[in-house]
């Protein structure tokens, strides 16, 4: 009887060891499918979830990075002629403490929309990953003054492998910046406000109201600050009295109507 018990224990141990080994190899293979940390590669730092909605943390603890960038130029301040984004890029592989390393970008024209380099935005194809860093950034400047009032734009940026950096993880090899100066649809702050939502909406009304109020949050709420809101509305009303602005049908626009 004792002989059989020892045999069962031995089979159990072997089975458990085999199971753990397979699991370890499987995890290791999964990791290698994602990236090889012995080779230098670059990846855009962005928040991505797997098919189950879990955050992927293959580059260390997940931080609150957007998966892509977007903005409406009307909400960055009326005096801002441009908007600058520093997009983080992370290194996988050994850190070089002695040398800056060049890396390359390309704009995918098929996945971009309307945006023209050196007209609507500035971005260099050649970038420098500085020595001693595990995270650097790509800087793109959007020329908001060059945007028209009806279009939506998009720039699709891709990392390009070169002699310094191999290709990284596919999901992290691109980033998109979408931007507009379009108020064709009422922003959330207008729809959610009891006084503004009662007015007939027009993009020009909203644009002037944003210039007067200085609101930079599309989801802005007055939180009971009715005196301030009434003041802005009175200034916008007076502006349209003093300036003749017409809609698409030739009707004059008045803010308080």
C-alpha positions in Angstrom: 0.0 0.0 0.0 2.8 2.4 0.9 4.5 1.6 -2.4 1.4 2.7 -4.3 1.1 5.9 -2.2 4.8 6.8 -3.0 4.1 6.1 -6.7 1.0 8.4 -6.7 3.0 11.2 -5.0 5.8 10.8 -7.6 3.3 11.0 -10.5 1.7 14.1 -8.9 5.0 15.8 -8.5 6.0 15.1 -12.1 2.7 16.3 -13.4 2.9 19.5 -11.3 6.4 20.2 -12.4 5.5 19.6 -16.1 2.5 21.9 -15.7 4.6 24.7 -14.2 7.3 24.3 -16.8 4.7 24.5 -19.6 3.2 27.6 -18.0 6.6 29.2 -17.6 7.6 28.5 -21.2 4.2 29.7 -22.4 4.5 33.0 -20.4 8.1 33.4 -21.7 6.9 32.8 -25.3 4.1 35.2 -24.9 6.6 37.8 -23.7 8.9 37.1 -26.6 6.0 37.5 -28.9 5.5 41.0 -27.5 9.1 42.2 -27.5 12.7 41.2 -27.1 14.3 43.3 -24.3 17.8 42.4 -25.4 17.4 44.5 -28.6 16.9 48.2 -28.7 13.6 49.3 -30.0 11.2 52.3 -29.5 7.5 52.4 -28.8 5.0 55.2 -28.3 3.9 55.3 -24.7 0.1 55.0 -24.8 -2.5 53.2 -22.8 -3.8 50.1 -24.6 -6.1 47.3 -23.3 -6.2 43.7 -24.3 -9.3 41.9 -25.7 -10.5 41.4 -22.1 -10.2 45.1 -21.3 -7.1 44.7 -19.1 -4.3 47.3 -19.3 -1.2 46.1 -21.0 1.9 46.7 -18.9 4.7 45.3 -21.0 6.8 48.5 -20.5 6.5 48.7 -16.8 3.7 50.1 -14.6 0.9 51.6 -16.8 0.6 55.4 -16.6 -2.3 57.5 -17.8 -1.2 58.0 -21.4 -3.8 58.6 -24.1 -4.0 56.0 -26.8 -4.3 58.9 -29.3 -4.4 62.7 -29.1 -7.3 65.0 -30.1 -8.3 68.6 -29.5 -10.5 71.4 -30.8 -8.6 74.6 -31.4 -11.4 76.7 -30.1 -10.7 75.3 -26.6 -7.0 76.2 -26.3 -7.6 79.9 -25.9 -8.4 82.6 -28.4 -4.9 84.0 -28.5 -3.1 80.7 -29.1 -1.9 80.5 -32.7 -0.4 77.0 -32.2 -0.6 73.9 -30.0 2.4 71.8 -29.1 2.3 68.2 -28.1 5.3 66.3 -26.6 4.5 62.7 -27.3 6.4 60.2 -25.1 8.5 57.5 -26.7 9.9 54.7 -24.6 13.0 52.6 -25.1 12.9 48.8 -24.9 16.4 47.3 -24.4 19.6 48.6 -22.8 20.0 52.3 -22.1 22.9 54.0 -23.9 24.5 56.4 -21.4 27.1 57.7 -23.8 25.5 58.4 -27.1 22.5 60.2 -28.5 20.8 58.0 -31.1 18.8 59.1 -34.1 15.5 57.5 -35.0 13.0 58.1 -37.8 9.4 58.8 -38.2 7.1 58.8 -41.2 3.6 60.2 -41.8 1.2 57.6 -43.3 -0.7 59.5 -45.9 -3.4 56.9 -46.3 -4.3 57.1 -42.6 -3.9 60.8 -42.3 -6.6 63.3 -43.2 -6.2 66.8 -44.8 -3.3 67.8 -42.7 -0.4 69.3 -44.7 3.1 69.4 -43.3 4.5 72.9 -42.8 1.0 74.3 -43.3 -1.1 72.7 -40.6 1.7 71.2 -38.6 5.4 71.0 -38.1 7.2 67.7 -37.4 10.7 66.5 -38.2 11.2 63.0 -39.7 14.5 62.8 -37.9 14.4 62.6 -34.1 17.0 62.2 -31.3 16.6 59.7 -28.5 18.9 61.3 -25.9 21.6 59.4 -24.0 20.9 58.1 -20.5 17.1 58.1 -21.0 14.5 55.3 -21.2 11.8 57.8 -22.3 12.1 60.8 -24.6 9.5 62.5 -26.7 8.4 63.5 -30.2 7.3 67.2 -30.6 4.6 68.1 -33.0 3.3 71.7 -33.4 -0.2 72.2 -34.8 -0.7 75.6 -36.5 -4.2 76.4 -35.3 -4.4 79.7 -37.3 -4.1 77.7 -40.5 -7.2 75.5 -39.8 -10.5 76.3 -41.4 -13.8 76.3 -39.5 -15.4 73.3 -41.1 -12.7 70.6 -41.5 -11.3 67.9 -39.4 -7.7 66.9 -39.6 -5.6 63.9 -38.6 -1.9 63.1 -38.6 -0.9 59.4 -38.4 2.7 59.1 -37.2 4.7 55.9 -37.4 8.1 54.8 -36.0 10.5 53.6 -38.7 13.3 51.0 -37.7 16.8 52.0 -38.6 20.4 50.9 -37.7 19.9 52.2 -34.1 16.5 50.7 -33.3 14.7 47.6 -34.4 11.0 47.5 -34.9 9.0 47.4 -31.6 5.6 46.1 -30.6 3.1 46.7 -33.4 0.3 48.3 -31.3 2.8 50.9 -30.1 4.4 51.7 -33.4 2.0 54.5 -34.3 0.2 57.4 -32.8 -2.6 59.7 -34.2 -3.2 63.3 -33.5 -6.7 64.5 -34.6 -7.6 68.1 -34.5 -10.3 70.5 -35.7 -11.4 74.1 -35.5 -14.9 73.1 -36.1 -18.0 74.0 -34.0 -20.6 72.7 -36.3 -22.0 70.6 -33.5 -22.8 72.2 -30.2 -20.1 71.3 -27.5 -21.2 69.6 -24.3 -20.9 72.8 -22.3 -23.5 74.5 -24.5 -25.9 71.6 -24.5 -25.6 71.0 -20.8 -26.2 74.7 -19.8 -29.8 75.7 -19.0 -29.4 79.2 -20.5 -27.2 78.5 -23.5 -29.2 75.5 -24.6 -32.3 77.6 -25.0 -30.6 79.8 -27.6 -30.6 78.9 -31.3 -27.2 77.4 -31.9 -24.7 78.6 -34.5 -21.0 77.9 -34.7 -20.2 81.7 -34.9 -22.2 82.3 -31.7 -20.2 79.6 -29.9 -16.9 80.9 -31.2 -17.5 84.4 -30.0 -18.8 83.2 -26.7 -15.5 81.2 -26.2 -13.4 84.2 -27.0 -15.3 86.3 -24.5 -15.5 83.7 -21.7 -12.0 82.2 -22.1 -13.5 78.7 -21.6 -11.0 76.0 -22.5 -13.0 72.9 -21.3 -15.6 71.5 -23.8 -17.4 70.0 -20.7 -17.3 73.2 -18.7 -20.2 73.7 -16.2 -21.1 77.0 -14.5 -21.7 75.3 -11.1 -24.2 77.9 -10.1 -22.0 80.9 -11.2 -25.0 82.6 -12.8 -23.7 86.1 -12.4 -20.5 85.3 -14.4 -22.5 83.5 -17.1 -25.0 86.3 -17.4 -22.1 88.7 -17.8 -20.6 86.7 -20.6 -24.0 86.3 -22.4 -24.5 90.1 -22.2 -21.1 90.8 -23.7 -21.8 88.2 -26.5 -25.2 89.7 -27.1 -23.7 93.2 -27.4 -21.0 91.9 -29.8 -23.5 90.7 -32.2 -25.4 93.9 -32.0 -22.3 95.8 -32.9 -21.1 93.4 -35.6 -23.3 92.3 -38.5 -22.9 88.5 -38.9 -25.1 86.4 -41.2 -25.9 82.7 -41.4 -25.8 80.5 -44.4 -29.3 81.6 -45.4 -28.5 85.3 -45.3 -30.2 85.9 -41.9 -28.5 88.1 -39.4 -27.3 86.4 -36.3 -28.2 87.7 -32.9 -26.7 86.0 -29.8 -29.8 86.1 -27.6 -32.2 84.7 -30.2 
